[in-house]
Amino acid sequence: MYVVGANNYLPLQKLNHGTTMTLGSIIRGFKIGVTKQIGKSVFQRNYYEHIIRNLKEHDKIIGYILHNPANWISDSMFIE
């Protein structure tokens, strides 16, 4: 299996235990390692994955990240 690189096709590397090094497998491994180290899961079940395609989209996402905490108090799920 191959993955598209910047200028060519690169072989998709496999880890010793047969899993591919996809974004999902890297994040899953990180979550498993942290959960084992602290003894409980502190992560949400899923995550939102999105490819940023232009500067306008990037700026919109950065604005959301910077301003979203100010909206938490008005969220119906917020617990102080």
mmCIF file of the N, C-alpha and C atoms, coordinates in Angstrom:
data_MODEL
# 
_entry.id   MODEL 
# 
loop_
_atom_site.group_PDB 
_atom_site.id 
_atom_site.type_symbol 
_atom_site.label_atom_id 
_atom_site.label_alt_id 
_atom_site.label_comp_id 
_atom_site.label_asym_id 
_atom_site.label_entity_id 
_atom_site.label_seq_id 
_atom_site.pdbx_PDB_ins_code 
_atom_site.Cartn_x 
_atom_site.Cartn_y 
_atom_site.Cartn_z 
_atom_site.occupancy 
_atom_site.B_iso_or_equiv 
_atom_site.pdbx_formal_charge 
_atom_site.auth_seq_id 
_atom_site.auth_comp_id 
_atom_site.auth_asym_id 
_atom_site.auth_atom_id 
_atom_site.pdbx_PDB_model_num 
ATOM 1   N N  . MET A 1 1  ? 0.849   -1.169 0.000  1.00 0.00 ? 1  MET A N  1 
ATOM 2   C CA . MET A 1 1  ? 0.000   0.000  0.000  1.00 0.00 ? 1  MET A CA 1 
ATOM 3   C C  . MET A 1 1  ? 0.897   1.235  0.000  1.00 0.00 ? 1  MET A C  1 
ATOM 4   N N  . TYR A 1 2  ? 0.453   2.304  -0.650 1.00 0.00 ? 2  TYR A N  1 
ATOM 5   C CA . TYR A 1 2  ? 1.249   3.514  -0.750 1.00 0.00 ? 2  TYR A CA 1 
ATOM 6   C C  . TYR A 1 2  ? 0.445   4.728  -0.306 1.00 0.00 ? 2  TYR A C  1 
ATOM 7   N N  . VAL A 1 3  ? 1.148   5.738  0.184  1.00 0.00 ? 3  VAL A N  1 
ATOM 8   C CA . VAL A 1 3  ? 0.554   7.002  0.563  1.00 0.00 ? 3  VAL A CA 1 
ATOM 9   C C  . VAL A 1 3  ? 1.207   8.090  -0.293 1.00 0.00 ? 3  VAL A C  1 
ATOM 10  N N  . VAL A 1 4  ? 0.417   9.075  -0.685 1.00 0.00 ? 4  VAL A N  1 
ATOM 11  C CA . VAL A 1 4  ? 0.936   10.141 -1.544 1.00 0.00 ? 4  VAL A CA 1 
ATOM 12  C C  . VAL A 1 4  ? 1.789   11.089 -0.738 1.00 0.00 ? 4  VAL A C  1 
ATOM 13  N N  . GLY A 1 5  ? 3.036   11.290 -1.158 1.00 0.00 ? 5  GLY A N  1 
ATOM 14  C CA . GLY A 1 5  ? 3.923   12.257 -0.522 1.00 0.00 ? 5  GLY A CA 1 
ATOM 15  C C  . GLY A 1 5  ? 3.825   13.584 -1.245 1.00 0.00 ? 5  GLY A C  1 
ATOM 16  N N  . ALA A 1 6  ? 4.638   14.529 -0.885 1.00 0.00 ? 6  ALA A N  1 
ATOM 17  C CA . ALA A 1 6  ? 4.610   15.861 -1.492 1.00 0.00 ? 6  ALA A CA 1 
ATOM 18  C C  . ALA A 1 6  ? 4.892   15.795 -2.989 1.00 0.00 ? 6  ALA A C  1 
ATOM 19  N N  . ASN A 1 7  ? 5.903   15.041 -3.381 1.00 0.00 ? 7  ASN A N  1 
ATOM 20  C CA . ASN A 1 7  ? 6.293   14.988 -4.795 1.00 0.00 ? 7  ASN A CA 1 
ATOM 21  C C  . ASN A 1 7  ? 6.252   13.586 -5.386 1.00 0.00 ? 7  ASN A C  1 
ATOM 22  N N  . ASN A 1 8  ? 5.943   12.587 -4.577 1.00 0.00 ? 8  ASN A N  1 
ATOM 23  C CA . ASN A 1 8  ? 5.972   11.217 -5.078 1.00 0.00 ? 8  ASN A CA 1 
ATOM 24  C C  . ASN A 1 8  ? 5.134   10.313 -4.186 1.00 0.00 ? 8  ASN A C  1 
ATOM 25  N N  . TYR A 1 9  ? 5.103   9.038  -4.510 1.00 0.00 ? 9  TYR A N  1 
ATOM 26  C CA . TYR A 1 9  ? 4.402   8.057  -3.693 1.00 0.00 ? 9  TYR A CA 1 
ATOM 27  C C  . TYR A 1 9  ? 5.397   7.396  -2.755 1.00 0.00 ? 9  TYR A C  1 
ATOM 28  N N  . LEU A 1 10 ? 5.045   7.348  -1.491 1.00 0.00 ? 10 LEU A N  1 
ATOM 29  C CA . LEU A 1 10 ? 5.929   6.758  -0.487 1.00 0.00 ? 10 LEU A CA 1 
ATOM 30  C C  . LEU A 1 10 ? 5.293   5.486  0.040  1.00 0.00 ? 10 LEU A C  1 
ATOM 31  N N  . PRO A 1 11 ? 6.070   4.428  0.284  1.00 0.00 ? 11 PRO A N  1 
ATOM 32  C CA . PRO A 1 11 ? 5.479   3.218  0.851  1.00 0.00 ? 11 PRO A CA 1 
ATOM 33  C C  . PRO A 1 11 ? 4.963   3.498  2.258  1.00 0.00 ? 11 PRO A C  1 
ATOM 34  N N  . LEU A 1 12 ? 3.788   2.989  2.565  1.00 0.00 ? 12 LEU A N  1 
ATOM 35  C CA . LEU A 1 12 ? 3.197   3.170  3.886  1.00 0.00 ? 12 LEU A CA 1 
ATOM 36  C C  . LEU A 1 12 ? 3.920   2.245  4.855  1.00 0.00 ? 12 LEU A C  1 
ATOM 37  N N  . GLN A 1 13 ? 4.589   2.818  5.831  1.00 0.00 ? 13 GLN A N  1 
ATOM 38  C CA . GLN A 1 13 ? 5.369   2.043  6.788  1.00 0.00 ? 13 GLN A CA 1 
ATOM 39  C C  . GLN A 1 13 ? 4.454   1.292  7.737  1.00 0.00 ? 13 GLN A C  1 
ATOM 40  N N  . LYS A 1 14 ? 4.881   0.112  8.136  1.00 0.00 ? 14 LYS A N  1 
ATOM 41  C CA . LYS A 1 14 ? 4.128   -0.668 9.112  1.00 0.00 ? 14 LYS A CA 1 
ATOM 42  C C  . LYS A 1 14 ? 4.962   -0.817 10.379 1.00 0.00 ? 14 LYS A C  1 
ATOM 43  N N  . LEU A 1 15 ? 4.270   -0.787 11.511 1.00 0.00 ? 15 LEU A N  1 
ATOM 44  C CA . LEU A 1 15 ? 4.945   -1.004 12.784 1.00 0.00 ? 15 LEU A CA 1 
ATOM 45  C C  . LEU A 1 15 ? 5.166   -2.495 12.973 1.00 0.00 ? 15 LEU A C  1 
ATOM 46  N N  . ASN A 1 16 ? 5.958   -2.864 13.965 1.00 0.00 ? 16 ASN A N  1 
ATOM 47  C CA . ASN A 1 16 ? 6.277   -4.277 14.202 1.00 0.00 ? 16 ASN A CA 1 
ATOM 48  C C  . ASN A 1 16 ? 5.045   -5.135 14.418 1.00 0.00 ? 16 ASN A C  1 
ATOM 49  N N  . HIS A 1 17 ? 3.992   -4.586 15.027 1.00 0.00 ? 17 HIS A N  1 
ATOM 50  C CA . HIS A 1 17 ? 2.809   -5.388 15.314 1.00 0.00 ? 17 HIS A CA 1 
ATOM 51  C C  . HIS A 1 17 ? 1.757   -5.278 14.210 1.00 0.00 ? 17 HIS A C  1 
ATOM 52  N N  . GLY A 1 18 ? 2.142   -4.808 13.012 1.00 0.00 ? 18 GLY A N  1 
ATOM 53  C CA . GLY A 1 18 ? 1.278   -4.878 11.853 1.00 0.00 ? 18 GLY A CA 1 
ATOM 54  C C  . GLY A 1 18 ? 0.312   -3.728 11.639 1.00 0.00 ? 18 GLY A C  1 
ATOM 55  N N  . THR A 1 19 ? 0.340   -2.696 12.459 1.00 0.00 ? 19 THR A N  1 
ATOM 56  C CA . THR A 1 19 ? -0.568  -1.575 12.245 1.00 0.00 ? 19 THR A CA 1 
ATOM 57  C C  . THR A 1 19 ? 0.121   -0.503 11.425 1.00 0.00 ? 19 THR A C  1 
ATOM 58  N N  . THR A 1 20 ? -0.664  0.243  10.663 1.00 0.00 ? 20 THR A N  1 
ATOM 59  C CA . THR A 1 20 ? -0.095  1.310  9.852  1.00 0.00 ? 20 THR A CA 1 
ATOM 60  C C  . THR A 1 20 ? 0.045   2.578  10.684 1.00 0.00 ? 20 THR A C  1 
ATOM 61  N N  . MET A 1 21 ? 0.937   3.456  10.265 1.00 0.00 ? 21 MET A N  1 
ATOM 62  C CA . MET A 1 21 ? 1.162   4.702  10.984 1.00 0.00 ? 21 MET A CA 1 
ATOM 63  C C  . MET A 1 21 ? 0.246   5.796  10.430 1.00 0.00 ? 21 MET A C  1 
ATOM 64  N N  . THR A 1 22 ? -1.056  5.633  10.642 1.00 0.00 ? 22 THR A N  1 
ATOM 65  C CA . THR A 1 22 ? -2.022  6.638  10.229 1.00 0.00 ? 22 THR A CA 1 
ATOM 66  C C  . THR A 1 22 ? -2.206  7.623  11.368 1.00 0.00 ? 22 THR A C  1 
ATOM 67  N N  . LEU A 1 23 ? -2.825  8.754  11.089 1.00 0.00 ? 23 LEU A N  1 
ATOM 68  C CA . LEU A 1 23 ? -3.114  9.721  12.142 1.00 0.00 ? 23 LEU A CA 1 
ATOM 69  C C  . LEU A 1 23 ? -3.949  9.082  13.241 1.00 0.00 ? 23 LEU A C  1 
ATOM 70  N N  . GLY A 1 24 ? -4.940  8.303  12.848 1.00 0.00 ? 24 GLY A N  1 
ATOM 71  C CA . GLY A 1 24 ? -5.801  7.633  13.829 1.00 0.00 ? 24 GLY A CA 1 
ATOM 72  C C  . GLY A 1 24 ? -5.032  6.684  14.734 1.00 0.00 ? 24 GLY A C  1 
ATOM 73  N N  . SER A 1 25 ? -4.101  5.912  14.168 1.00 0.00 ? 25 SER A N  1 
ATOM 74  C CA . SER A 1 25 ? -3.347  4.957  14.995 1.00 0.00 ? 25 SER A CA 1 
ATOM 75  C C  . SER A 1 25 ? -2.381  5.682  15.927 1.00 0.00 ? 25 SER A C  1 
ATOM 76  N N  . ILE A 1 26 ? -1.820  6.797  15.473 1.00 0.00 ? 26 ILE A N  1 
ATOM 77  C CA . ILE A 1 26 ? -0.920  7.582  16.326 1.00 0.00 ? 26 ILE A CA 1 
ATOM 78  C C  . ILE A 1 26 ? -1.693  8.183  17.498 1.00 0.00 ? 26 ILE A C  1 
ATOM 79  N N  . ILE A 1 27 ? -2.846  8.762  17.232 1.00 0.00 ? 27 ILE A N  1 
ATOM 80  C CA . ILE A 1 27 ? -3.666  9.356  18.293 1.00 0.00 ? 27 ILE A CA 1 
ATOM 81  C C  . ILE A 1 27 ? -4.156  8.273  19.251 1.00 0.00 ? 27 ILE A C  1 
ATOM 82  N N  . ARG A 1 28 ? -4.579  7.131  18.712 1.00 0.00 ? 28 ARG A N  1 
ATOM 83  C CA . ARG A 1 28 ? -5.035  6.023  19.553 1.00 0.00 ? 28 ARG A CA 1 
ATOM 84  C C  . ARG A 1 28 ? -3.915  5.570  20.488 1.00 0.00 ? 28 ARG A C  1 
ATOM 85  N N  . GLY A 1 29 ? -2.698  5.427  19.944 1.00 0.00 ? 29 GLY A N  1 
ATOM 86  C CA . GLY A 1 29 ? -1.561  5.015  20.770 1.00 0.00 ? 29 GLY A CA 1 
ATOM 87  C C  . GLY A 1 29 ? -1.252  6.019  21.860 1.00 0.00 ? 29 GLY A C  1 
ATOM 88  N N  . PHE A 1 30 ? -1.325  7.308  21.532 1.00 0.00 ? 30 PHE A N  1 
ATOM 89  C CA . PHE A 1 30 ? -1.098  8.357  22.526 1.00 0.00 ? 30 PHE A CA 1 
ATOM 90  C C  . PHE A 1 30 ? -2.129  8.267  23.643 1.00 0.00 ? 30 PHE A C  1 
ATOM 91  N N  . LYS A 1 31 ? -3.411  8.129  23.266 1.00 0.00 ? 31 LYS A N  1 
ATOM 92  C CA . LYS A 1 31 ? -4.478  8.042  24.270 1.00 0.00 ? 31 LYS A CA 1 
ATOM 93  C C  . LYS A 1 31 ? -4.309  6.815  25.157 1.00 0.00 ? 31 LYS A C  1 
ATOM 94  N N  . ILE A 1 32 ? -3.945  5.686  24.573 1.00 0.00 ? 32 ILE A N  1 
ATOM 95  C CA . ILE A 1 32 ? -3.734  4.464  25.353 1.00 0.00 ? 32 ILE A CA 1 
ATOM 96  C C  . ILE A 1 32 ? -2.584  4.655  26.336 1.00 0.00 ? 32 ILE A C  1 
ATOM 97  N N  . GLY A 1 33 ? -1.473  5.238  25.859 1.00 0.00 ? 33 GLY A N  1 
ATOM 98  C CA . GLY A 1 33 ? -0.323  5.459  26.735 1.00 0.00 ? 33 GLY A CA 1 
ATOM 99  C C  . GLY A 1 33 ? -0.642  6.373  27.902 1.00 0.00 ? 33 GLY A C  1 
ATOM 100 N N  . VAL A 1 34 ? -1.324  7.479  27.639 1.00 0.00 ? 34 VAL A N  1 
ATOM 101 C CA . VAL A 1 34 ? -1.681  8.425  28.706 1.00 0.00 ? 34 VAL A CA 1 
ATOM 102 C C  . VAL A 1 34 ? -2.654  7.776  29.685 1.00 0.00 ? 34 VAL A C  1 
ATOM 103 N N  . THR A 1 35 ? -3.657  7.070  29.158 1.00 0.00 ? 35 THR A N  1 
ATOM 104 C CA . THR A 1 35 ? -4.659  6.418  30.013 1.00 0.00 ? 35 THR A CA 1 
ATOM 105 C C  . THR A 1 35 ? -3.997  5.404  30.941 1.00 0.00 ? 35 THR A C  1 
ATOM 106 N N  . LYS A 1 36 ? -3.064  4.609  30.417 1.00 0.00 ? 36 LYS A N  1 
ATOM 107 C CA . LYS A 1 36 ? -2.359  3.629  31.245 1.00 0.00 ? 36 LYS A CA 1 
ATOM 108 C C  . LYS A 1 36 ? -1.515  4.319  32.310 1.00 0.00 ? 36 LYS A C  1 
ATOM 109 N N  . GLN A 1 37 ? -0.895  5.437  31.939 1.00 0.00 ? 37 GLN A N  1 
ATOM 110 C CA . GLN A 1 37 ? -0.003  6.116  32.878 1.00 0.00 ? 37 GLN A CA 1 
ATOM 111 C C  . GLN A 1 37 ? -0.771  6.761  34.035 1.00 0.00 ? 37 GLN A C  1 
ATOM 112 N N  . ILE A 1 38 ? -1.946  7.352  33.757 1.00 0.00 ? 38 ILE A N  1 
ATOM 113 C CA . ILE A 1 38 ? -2.678  8.027  34.844 1.00 0.00 ? 38 ILE A CA 1 
ATOM 114 C C  . ILE A 1 38 ? -3.780  7.168  35.452 1.00 0.00 ? 38 ILE A C  1 
ATOM 115 N N  . GLY A 1 39 ? -4.068  6.020  34.835 1.00 0.00 ? 39 GLY A N  1 
ATOM 116 C CA . GLY A 1 39 ? -5.011  5.082  35.423 1.00 0.00 ? 39 GLY A CA 1 
ATOM 117 C C  . GLY A 1 39 ? -6.472  5.314  35.080 1.00 0.00 ? 39 GLY A C  1 
ATOM 118 N N  . LYS A 1 40 ? -6.785  6.298  34.254 1.00 0.00 ? 40 LYS A N  1 
ATOM 119 C CA . LYS A 1 40 ? -8.172  6.516  33.824 1.00 0.00 ? 40 LYS A CA 1 
ATOM 120 C C  . LYS A 1 40 ? -8.164  7.314  32.525 1.00 0.00 ? 40 LYS A C  1 
ATOM 121 N N  . SER A 1 41 ? -9.260  7.184  31.774 1.00 0.00 ? 41 SER A N  1 
ATOM 122 C CA . SER A 1 41 ? -9.350  7.895  30.501 1.00 0.00 ? 41 SER A CA 1 
ATOM 123 C C  . SER A 1 41 ? -9.835  9.322  30.733 1.00 0.00 ? 41 SER A C  1 
ATOM 124 N N  . VAL A 1 42 ? -9.165  10.269 30.104 1.00 0.00 ? 42 VAL A N  1 
ATOM 125 C CA . VAL A 1 42 ? -9.556  11.675 30.216 1.00 0.00 ? 42 VAL A CA 1 
ATOM 126 C C  . VAL A 1 42 ? -9.863  12.257 28.837 1.00 0.00 ? 42 VAL A C  1 
ATOM 127 N N  . PHE A 1 43 ? -10.031 11.378 27.859 1.00 0.00 ? 43 PHE A N  1 
ATOM 128 C CA . PHE A 1 43 ? -10.241 11.824 26.489 1.00 0.00 ? 43 PHE A CA 1 
ATOM 129 C C  . PHE A 1 43 ? -11.687 11.615 26.053 1.00 0.00 ? 43 PHE A C  1 
ATOM 130 N N  . GLN A 1 44 ? -12.160 12.480 25.148 1.00 0.00 ? 44 GLN A N  1 
ATOM 131 C CA . GLN A 1 44 ? -13.472 12.272 24.559 1.00 0.00 ? 44 GLN A CA 1 
ATOM 132 C C  . GLN A 1 44 ? -13.393 11.061 23.636 1.00 0.00 ? 44 GLN A C  1 
ATOM 133 N N  . ARG A 1 45 ? -14.523 10.467 23.352 1.00 0.00 ? 45 ARG A N  1 
ATOM 134 C CA . ARG A 1 45 ? -14.569 9.220  22.588 1.00 0.00 ? 45 ARG A CA 1 
ATOM 135 C C  . ARG A 1 45 ? -14.015 9.385  21.173 1.00 0.00 ? 45 ARG A C  1 
ATOM 136 N N  . ASN A 1 46 ? -14.383 10.413 20.480 1.00 0.00 ? 46 ASN A N  1 
ATOM 137 C CA . ASN A 1 46 ? -13.938 10.639 19.100 1.00 0.00 ? 46 ASN A CA 1 
ATOM 138 C C  . ASN A 1 46 ? -13.319 12.021 18.971 1.00 0.00 ? 46 ASN A C  1 
ATOM 139 N N  . TYR A 1 47 ? -12.728 12.290 17.845 1.00 0.00 ? 47 TYR A N  1 
ATOM 140 C CA . TYR A 1 47 ? -12.168 13.607 17.570 1.00 0.00 ? 47 TYR A CA 1 
ATOM 141 C C  . TYR A 1 47 ? -12.577 14.008 16.164 1.00 0.00 ? 47 TYR A C  1 
ATOM 142 N N  . TYR A 1 48 ? -12.520 15.288 15.891 1.00 0.00 ? 48 TYR A N  1 
ATOM 143 C CA . TYR A 1 48 ? -12.879 15.813 14.580 1.00 0.00 ? 48 TYR A CA 1 
ATOM 144 C C  . TYR A 1 48 ? -11.618 16.029 13.772 1.00 0.00 ? 48 TYR A C  1 
ATOM 145 N N  . GLU A 1 49 ? -11.548 15.390 12.648 1.00 0.00 ? 49 GLU A N  1 
ATOM 146 C CA . GLU A 1 49 ? -10.369 15.473 11.791 1.00 0.00 ? 49 GLU A CA 1 
ATOM 147 C C  . GLU A 1 49 ? -10.736 16.284 10.550 1.00 0.00 ? 49 GLU A C  1 
ATOM 148 N N  . HIS A 1 50 ? -9.920  17.260 10.213 1.00 0.00 ? 50 HIS A N  1 
ATOM 149 C CA . HIS A 1 50 ? -10.234 18.129 9.082  1.00 0.00 ? 50 HIS A CA 1 
ATOM 150 C C  . HIS A 1 50 ? -8.943  18.623 8.433  1.00 0.00 ? 50 HIS A C  1 
ATOM 151 N N  . ILE A 1 51 ? -8.903  18.630 7.112  1.00 0.00 ? 51 ILE A N  1 
ATOM 152 C CA . ILE A 1 51 ? -7.757  19.155 6.378  1.00 0.00 ? 51 ILE A CA 1 
ATOM 153 C C  . ILE A 1 51 ? -8.013  20.633 6.096  1.00 0.00 ? 51 ILE A C  1 
ATOM 154 N N  . ILE A 1 52 ? -7.114  21.483 6.545  1.00 0.00 ? 52 ILE A N  1 
ATOM 155 C CA . ILE A 1 52 ? -7.232  22.926 6.305  1.00 0.00 ? 52 ILE A CA 1 
ATOM 156 C C  . ILE A 1 52 ? -6.704  23.198 4.909  1.00 0.00 ? 52 ILE A C  1 
ATOM 157 N N  . ARG A 1 53 ? -7.559  23.757 4.040  1.00 0.00 ? 53 ARG A N  1 
ATOM 158 C CA . ARG A 1 53 ? -7.216  23.881 2.627  1.00 0.00 ? 53 ARG A CA 1 
ATOM 159 C C  . ARG A 1 53 ? -6.793  25.281 2.191  1.00 0.00 ? 53 ARG A C  1 
ATOM 160 N N  . ASN A 1 54 ? -7.053  26.308 3.005  1.00 0.00 ? 54 ASN A N  1 
ATOM 161 C CA . ASN A 1 54 ? -6.656  27.653 2.595  1.00 0.00 ? 54 ASN A CA 1 
ATOM 162 C C  . ASN A 1 54 ? -6.539  28.560 3.819  1.00 0.00 ? 54 ASN A C  1 
ATOM 163 N N  . LEU A 1 55 ? -6.022  29.764 3.618  1.00 0.00 ? 55 LEU A N  1 
ATOM 164 C CA . LEU A 1 55 ? -5.781  30.698 4.712  1.00 0.00 ? 55 LEU A CA 1 
ATOM 165 C C  . LEU A 1 55 ? -7.077  31.155 5.381  1.00 0.00 ? 55 LEU A C  1 
ATOM 166 N N  . LYS A 1 56 ? -8.139  31.368 4.596  1.00 0.00 ? 56 LYS A N  1 
ATOM 167 C CA . LYS A 1 56 ? -9.429  31.788 5.153  1.00 0.00 ? 56 LYS A CA 1 
ATOM 168 C C  . LYS A 1 56 ? -9.965  30.734 6.135  1.00 0.00 ? 56 LYS A C  1 
ATOM 169 N N  . GLU A 1 57 ? -9.881  29.475 5.737  1.00 0.00 ? 57 GLU A N  1 
ATOM 170 C CA . GLU A 1 57 ? -10.321 28.378 6.594  1.00 0.00 ? 57 GLU A CA 1 
ATOM 171 C C  . GLU A 1 57 ? -9.452  28.292 7.850  1.00 0.00 ? 57 GLU A C  1 
ATOM 172 N N  . HIS A 1 58 ? -8.149  28.475 7.696  1.00 0.00 ? 58 HIS A N  1 
ATOM 173 C CA . HIS A 1 58 ? -7.219  28.459 8.826  1.00 0.00 ? 58 HIS A CA 1 
ATOM 174 C C  . HIS A 1 58 ? -7.569  29.558 9.827  1.00 0.00 ? 58 HIS A C  1 
ATOM 175 N N  . ASP A 1 59 ? -7.800  30.765 9.320  1.00 0.00 ? 59 ASP A N  1 
ATOM 176 C CA . ASP A 1 59 ? -8.131  31.890 10.197 1.00 0.00 ? 59 ASP A CA 1 
ATOM 177 C C  . ASP A 1 59 ? -9.443  31.661 10.946 1.00 0.00 ? 59 ASP A C  1 
ATOM 178 N N  . LYS A 1 60 ? -10.422 31.057 10.285 1.00 0.00 ? 60 LYS A N  1 
ATOM 179 C CA . LYS A 1 60 ? -11.705 30.755 10.923 1.00 0.00 ? 60 LYS A CA 1 
ATOM 180 C C  . LYS A 1 60 ? -11.518 29.761 12.080 1.00 0.00 ? 60 LYS A C  1 
ATOM 181 N N  . ILE A 1 61 ? -10.693 28.741 11.854 1.00 0.00 ? 61 ILE A N  1 
ATOM 182 C CA . ILE A 1 61 ? -10.430 27.739 12.887 1.00 0.00 ? 61 ILE A CA 1 
ATOM 183 C C  . ILE A 1 61 ? -9.665  28.354 14.056 1.00 0.00 ? 61 ILE A C  1 
ATOM 184 N N  . ILE A 1 62 ? -8.673  29.173 13.767 1.00 0.00 ? 62 ILE A N  1 
ATOM 185 C CA . ILE A 1 62 ? -7.916  29.839 14.834 1.00 0.00 ? 62 ILE A CA 1 
ATOM 186 C C  . ILE A 1 62 ? -8.845  30.740 15.659 1.00 0.00 ? 62 ILE A C  1 
ATOM 187 N N  . GLY A 1 63 ? -9.731  31.465 14.994 1.00 0.00 ? 63 GLY A N  1 
ATOM 188 C CA . GLY A 1 63 ? -10.704 32.304 15.703 1.00 0.00 ? 63 GLY A CA 1 
ATOM 189 C C  . GLY A 1 63 ? -11.589 31.485 16.625 1.00 0.00 ? 63 GLY A C  1 
ATOM 190 N N  . TYR A 1 64 ? -12.025 30.332 16.155 1.00 0.00 ? 64 TYR A N  1 
ATOM 191 C CA . TYR A 1 64 ? -12.849 29.443 16.983 1.00 0.00 ? 64 TYR A CA 1 
ATOM 192 C C  . TYR A 1 64 ? -12.077 28.978 18.220 1.00 0.00 ? 64 TYR A C  1 
ATOM 193 N N  . ILE A 1 65 ? -10.845 28.555 18.010 1.00 0.00 ? 65 ILE A N  1 
ATOM 194 C CA . ILE A 1 65 ? -10.023 28.071 19.127 1.00 0.00 ? 65 ILE A CA 1 
ATOM 195 C C  . ILE A 1 65 ? -9.799  29.176 20.161 1.00 0.00 ? 65 ILE A C  1 
ATOM 196 N N  . LEU A 1 66 ? -9.524  30.383 19.704 1.00 0.00 ? 66 LEU A N  1 
ATOM 197 C CA . LEU A 1 66 ? -9.240  31.492 20.617 1.00 0.00 ? 66 LEU A CA 1 
ATOM 198 C C  . LEU A 1 66 ? -10.475 31.990 21.361 1.00 0.00 ? 66 LEU A C  1 
ATOM 199 N N  . HIS A 1 67 ? -11.628 32.008 20.690 1.00 0.00 ? 67 HIS A N  1 
ATOM 200 C CA . HIS A 1 67 ? -12.819 32.617 21.282 1.00 0.00 ? 67 HIS A CA 1 
ATOM 201 C C  . HIS A 1 67 ? -13.800 31.629 21.904 1.00 0.00 ? 67 HIS A C  1 
ATOM 202 N N  . ASN A 1 68 ? -13.659 30.348 21.614 1.00 0.00 ? 68 ASN A N  1 
ATOM 203 C CA . ASN A 1 68 ? -14.605 29.367 22.122 1.00 0.00 ? 68 ASN A CA 1 
ATOM 204 C C  . ASN A 1 68 ? -14.671 29.284 23.655 1.00 0.00 ? 68 ASN A C  1 
ATOM 205 N N  . PRO A 1 69 ? -13.553 29.365 24.387 1.00 0.00 ? 69 PRO A N  1 
ATOM 206 C CA . PRO A 1 69 ? -13.657 29.286 25.849 1.00 0.00 ? 69 PRO A CA 1 
ATOM 207 C C  . PRO A 1 69 ? -14.592 30.348 26.451 1.00 0.00 ? 69 PRO A C  1 
ATOM 208 N N  . ALA A 1 70 ? -14.711 31.505 25.833 1.00 0.00 ? 70 ALA A N  1 
ATOM 209 C CA . ALA A 1 70 ? -15.611 32.543 26.337 1.00 0.00 ? 70 ALA A CA 1 
ATOM 210 C C  . ALA A 1 70 ? -17.076 32.118 26.234 1.00 0.00 ? 70 ALA A C  1 
ATOM 211 N N  . ASN A 1 71 ? -17.372 31.143 25.374 1.00 0.00 ? 71 ASN A N  1 
ATOM 212 C CA . ASN A 1 71 ? -18.751 30.671 25.192 1.00 0.00 ? 71 ASN A CA 1 
ATOM 213 C C  . ASN A 1 71 ? -19.118 29.527 26.127 1.00 0.00 ? 71 ASN A C  1 
ATOM 214 N N  . TRP A 1 72 ? -18.161 28.962 26.840 1.00 0.00 ? 72 TRP A N  1 
ATOM 215 C CA . TRP A 1 72 ? -18.428 27.792 27.676 1.00 0.00 ? 72 TRP A CA 1 
ATOM 216 C C  . TRP A 1 72 ? -19.479 28.061 28.735 1.00 0.00 ? 72 TRP A C  1 
ATOM 217 N N  . ILE A 1 73 ? -19.447 29.220 29.360 1.00 0.00 ? 73 ILE A N  1 
ATOM 218 C CA . ILE A 1 73 ? -20.374 29.527 30.449 1.00 0.00 ? 73 ILE A CA 1 
ATOM 219 C C  . ILE A 1 73 ? -21.826 29.459 29.997 1.00 0.00 ? 73 ILE A C  1 
ATOM 220 N N  . SER A 1 74 ? -22.081 29.754 28.724 1.00 0.00 ? 74 SER A N  1 
ATOM 221 C CA . SER A 1 74 ? -23.454 29.733 28.207 1.00 0.00 ? 74 SER A CA 1 
ATOM 222 C C  . SER A 1 74 ? -23.849 28.362 27.652 1.00 0.00 ? 74 SER A C  1 
ATOM 223 N N  . ASP A 1 75 ? -22.920 27.395 27.655 1.00 0.00 ? 75 ASP A N  1 
ATOM 224 C CA . ASP A 1 75 ? -23.206 26.065 27.149 1.00 0.00 ? 75 ASP A CA 1 
ATOM 225 C C  . ASP A 1 75 ? -24.054 25.294 28.154 1.00 0.00 ? 75 ASP A C  1 
ATOM 226 N N  . SER A 1 76 ? -25.085 24.588 27.661 1.00 0.00 ? 76 SER A N  1 
ATOM 227 C CA . SER A 1 76 ? -25.984 23.842 28.549 1.00 0.00 ? 76 SER A CA 1 
ATOM 228 C C  . SER A 1 76 ? -25.279 22.694 29.263 1.00 0.00 ? 76 SER A C  1 
ATOM 229 N N  . MET A 1 77 ? -24.132 22.232 28.752 1.00 0.00 ? 77 MET A N  1 
ATOM 230 C CA . MET A 1 77 ? -23.388 21.137 29.377 1.00 0.00 ? 77 MET A CA 1 
ATOM 231 C C  . MET A 1 77 ? -22.324 21.626 30.357 1.00 0.00 ? 77 MET A C  1 
ATOM 232 N N  . PHE A 1 78 ? -22.155 22.944 30.475 1.00 0.00 ? 78 PHE A N  1 
ATOM 233 C CA . PHE A 1 78 ? -21.117 23.511 31.337 1.00 0.00 ? 78 PHE A CA 1 
ATOM 234 C C  . PHE A 1 78 ? -21.432 23.287 32.807 1.00 0.00 ? 78 PHE A C  1 
ATOM 235 N N  . ILE A 1 79 ? -20.467 22.761 33.536 1.00 0.00 ? 79 ILE A N  1 
ATOM 236 C CA . ILE A 1 79 ? -20.588 22.569 34.987 1.00 0.00 ? 79 ILE A CA 1 
ATOM 237 C C  . ILE A 1 79 ? -19.417 23.281 35.629 1.00 0.00 ? 79 ILE A C  1 
ATOM 238 N N  . GLU A 1 80 ? -19.699 24.185 36.529 1.00 0.00 ? 80 GLU A N  1 
ATOM 239 C CA . GLU A 1 80 ? -18.635 24.939 37.181 1.00 0.00 ? 80 GLU A CA 1 
ATOM 240 C C  . GLU A 1 80 ? -18.035 24.197 38.336 1.00 0.00 ? 80 GLU A C  1 
# 
